[in-house]
């Protein structure tokens, strides 16, 4: 896993954004105890700026960090925030995000 190698680079002002489809990053990660983390799942249509991204922050994310992440994610369309990371599994299942990663790399 890449995250432990990044740990020395993280400061109290750092917010880490993850688009990993699997796992409970916010609740199970040792890193989540000390770092501001946002788990996000973009939708397939995001490549055309007509998508929606659902994001879940942990308790360490400040309002400023959330606004920064929101601005970044809004480049692909709408952004919706949830407080329960458990909802991210359902978002992943219905968003079509898996094919998005393939098509965005193969798109001319």
Beta strands, then each sheet from edge to edge (+ up, - down):
strand 1: 15-18
strand 2: 36-42
strand 3: 51-57
strand 4: 77-82
sheet 1: 1+ 2+ 3- 4-
end
